[in-house]
Amino acid sequence: MNPREEIAHLTEVLERANHQYYVLDAPEMEDYEYDRLLRRLEELEAAHPELASPLSPTRRVGGEALSKFEKVEHAVPLESLQDVFSPDEVREFDGRVRESVPDAVYSVVPKVDGLSVALEYVDGAFVRGATRGDGRIGEDVTENLKTIRSIPMHLDGAPHRLIVRGEVFMPRAVFAQLNEAREEGGKPLFANPRNAAAGSLRQLDPAVAAERRLDILVFNLQLAEGREFTSHIETLEFLQALRFHVIPHTRCATADEALRRIAGIGETRDGFAFDIDGAVVKTDSLALRSELGDAVEFTEPQGGLFLWVRLTGKGGKLADANELAKRVKALLPH
């Protein structure tokens, strides 16, 4: 193999190993073997810098420090969600939807308490990542996002241009280790995993971000040039096939099913590797979102019918895990 071929081969092998370890949680390569191959790739890139790709697995440990973050205009706005607190509001939402579409179904996912970002790919290559900002203008944090091992740098079978939205978070176990190390070093502690993730992603030095071991869950397809889909869950399955780390999702045919799933999320949220602050209910039909648009109270300007059920108690503090479940179950038929 010549250097170009060996670099391409090593890149493919290492990216596959990253996917198995960080997304599938089913590693097939021993750590020492991964390190050996990564070292070999570093040697080849040092000897042949003209062949080194900005998307190389060697960039996962952090590139050069930046002087500032550039502003980015989102091609598709990253809208916020309608915030509700009670099962009654979920039923009201369902009633308004079914006035137009009696057989509407929903997808329900946990709402990760992290930092929302957009990832953009052109011809399968990761070209840019940006924070949500105000939904229209965000900050370019591409170099820091490259350090997140679960974000694929190359996609096979992707459309010419693809934009996905995800939530960057710090796993709770990583957060605990980070704060323990900071305490031992006499440094201020982070208040919670979300603050730690936000601070890490906005580090001007990507090497610092790499040390923080952030993760991401992708939850929405923003743009896929030349591809058509009929449902939200179909888009999530498509993104999963492209090797994205996709949010756990459930299809619900009725409001009662959606409420049961929301209750389940509330009861089991301590079992997630990440903090959550609610559940998101979306109309699954993409045609329905387009058809109803702003005719339904709980809408996004782009036609998406999304509802955020916040798992909170008084004063905005996270409630006991069973609080929402009790309120929901009291309204459900037995």
N, C-alpha and C positions, 0 to 999 in steps of 0.2 A: 504494500500500500504506500502510495506517495503521501507527503504531508497533508495535502488538501483532502484526500480520501480518508486518512486516519482521523483528522480533525472532525470531519462530518460523521464518521462512524462513532467516535467517542461522544460527540454531542448527542447523537441519537440514543446511545446506550445510557448516558447519564440522565437525560431528560426522562426516559422511560423509568429509570430507577427512582427519580424524584416523584413521578406520578404514583408509582406503586407504594412508596413510603408515605408521602404527605397527603395524597387524596384517597387512595384505596385502603390505606392502613394495612397493606399486605406486602411488606418488603420481601424481595427475592434476592437481593444482593447484600452481602456482608459489608459492614461499615469500612473495614480495612480495604476491601476490593474497590469500593466507591472512592475512597481517598486515593488509592493507587492510580485509578483511571483519571481522576481529577488532576492529580499531580502531573501525569503524562500529558494531559491536555494543556496544562499551564506551560509545560516545557516546550511543546510544539508551538504554542501561540507566542511565546517569548522569542523563539528562533525564527518564526515566520509571522511577524506582526501584521503583515498585509493580508493574512488569512484569518485573523482573529475577528470574530463577529461581536457586535455590541450585545447580542442576545446569547452569548456563550454561557454555559453553566458556570464558568469561572467568574462571571459577573454577579453571581448569586451572593458572593461574600462582600459586595460593595465596591463601587468604582470611585472615581475622583469626587471630592467634596465640591458642592455647589456654592456660589456666592449668594444666590437667591432663587426663589421659585418663580417661574414664569407663569403668567395668567393664561388660561385656556378657555375658549368658548366651546361649550358642549354642542356637538352636532345635533344631539337629541337631548332636550332638557331633562335634568334629573329632578323630577317633581317630588313634593312631599306628600304625605298621606293624611287622610282625614282621621283624626284622633277621637276614639270613642271609649267609654268606660263601662258600659253595661250590656248585658244580653239583650235588653229591650231595643237598644240602638242597632244591634245586629239584625234583629227581626224586622225593624223598620226598614233597614237597608234592603233586606231580602224582599220585603213587600213591594218596595218601589221598583226593584229590578223586575219582579215577576208580573207587574202590571203590563210590561212590554213583552217579556219573554217568560212564559209560565214554566218552561222546562230548563231554566238556567241552572248551571252547576258552578261550583266554586273550587278554588284551590286554597288550602290553608297551610301556612308555614310559620315557624317561629320567627320572631323579629329579633335579629342579632343586635345587641347593643354595641355597635362599633362605629366605624367611619365609612361612609358611602363613597364609592369610587366608580369611575367608568374606565374600562379597558378597551383599547381599540387595536384591531388587527387589520393589516392589509396584506392580501395574498398569503394569509396564514402566519405572518410574522407580527409579533407584538411591537407596535410602534409608539404607543403613548398610553399613559395612565394619568388620570386627573382626579382630584378630590371633587366632591359635589359643590362646595362653595355655596353660592346662593341659588344653585340649580341651573343657572345659565352660564356663569363664569366660575371656574374652579382654578386650582393650582396644579401645574405639571409636576407630578411626583413619580415619573417614570422610573428613574434610577432606583428609588427606594422600593418601588413595587417589584422590580426585578429580583430583589433579595428574598421575596416570598416564594418559597419552593413549590407551593401548590399552584402557582400561576404558570400555565404553560407558555413558553416563549415561542413555540412553533405549533401550528395546528395543521393536521392533515384533513383535507376535504372541506375546508372552510370556504365561505363565499369570499368574493374579492375584498369586500369591506365588511367588517363585523365589529359591533360595539356591544359589550355586555356590561351590566351593572352588578356590583357585588359589595359586600360589607367586609371591611378589613377589621380583624379583631385580634386581641391577644388572648390565647388560651389561658384559662384560669390557673392551670398548673405553672405555666411560664410566668404569669403575673406574680404568683406566690414566690417563686424562685428569685425573680427580679427584685422584689421588695426586700426579701431576706438579704440579698447581696448588698442592696443600697443601705439597709440598716447597719450591717456590719461595717460598711465603709463610711458611716456617719453622714449619708446623703439623705435628703428629704424623700419620704415615701410617696409613691403614686397613690391617689385616692381610690382608684378603681381601674379595672382592666380597660375600660373605654378611654379614660384619660391617658393611660399608658400607651395604648395603641395610637391615639391621635398624636401624642407627643413624639412617638417613635417614627411615625410615617412622615412627619414634618421636620425630621432632622436633615440639615443640609449635608451632612456626611452620611452617605449610604452605608458605610461600614458600621455605623452605630445602629442604623435600622436593621442591618443583617443580624447583629448580636441579639436583637430583641425577639427574634423568632416569631414574627407575626404570621397570621394565616388569613384566609379569605373564604367566604361562601358566596358564590354567584347566585343571584336570585331573579334576574330579568334580562331578557334579550331586548336591547335597545334598537339595534339595526342589523339587518342581514341582507345585503344587496343581492337581488336576484333569487331570493328564497321566499316561499310563502308557507305560512302555518295557519292552522285553524284554531289551536288552543294554546293557552299559556303552558300547560303541563307538557304539551308536545314540544314547545321550545326548550323547556328545561331538560327533557330527554335528549334533544338534539345537542344541547350544550354539554351534557354529561358524556355523550358519545365523542365529543371533541376533546375530552379529558379535563374539563373544568371541574372544580370542587363545587358541586351544586347543593343548594340548600335542601334539607329534607322537606318533602312536600306531600300533601294528601289531597285527593280529589273527593269532594263532598257534594252529594246530589241534593241535599236539603239544608235548610237553616239549622235544623236539629243536629244533623251530622256535623256541620261546621262548628256548632257550639260545643258538641262533645269533643271534637278535636282540639278546640281552644282550651277546654277544661283539661284535657290530657296534657297539653303543653304546659299549662300552669302547674299541674301536679308533678310533672316529671322534669321541670326545668333545671333542677339541681343535677340531673344526669347528663346535661349537655356539657361539652368541653368549653363552652363559651357562655357569657352572660346574655340573657335575653330580657327585654322589657315589654314583651307583648307577643301578639300573633297578628299576622297579616292575612286578610281574607280578600281574594281577588275573584272577579268573574272569570271563569276559565275560557269562555269563548272570546276570541279576538274580534270576531265579527260583531258580537254583542257590544263590546266596548266601543267599537267604531260607530255602531248604530245609535246607541243611547247617548253617547257623548255627555254634554252638560245637562241633559234632561233629568239626570238623577242627581240628587243632592250630594252624595258622596262620590265625587269625581275628581280626576286629574284633568288639567287643560288638554292633555293629549288624547283624551277619550278613555283612559284607563280607569276602571271602576275598582278602586282599591280602598280597603278599610283597615285601619290599625286599631286593634283592641288592646289597650294598654293594661298591663298587669301591675297596677299600682294601688296603693292605699292612700290615706289622707296625707296631705302635705307633699304629695309627689314621691313618697318613699315606696320602695318595692313592698308589696303586700306579702303576707304569708302565702306560701305556695298553694294552699288549699282555698284561699278566700274566693278567688274567681270561680274555681270549680264548684264550690258550694252554691254561689249565686246562679251559675249556669244550670246546674242539675235541678235546682228548685223550680226552674221554668220548663224543664223537659218532661215529656210524657214518660211514664214508667212502664 
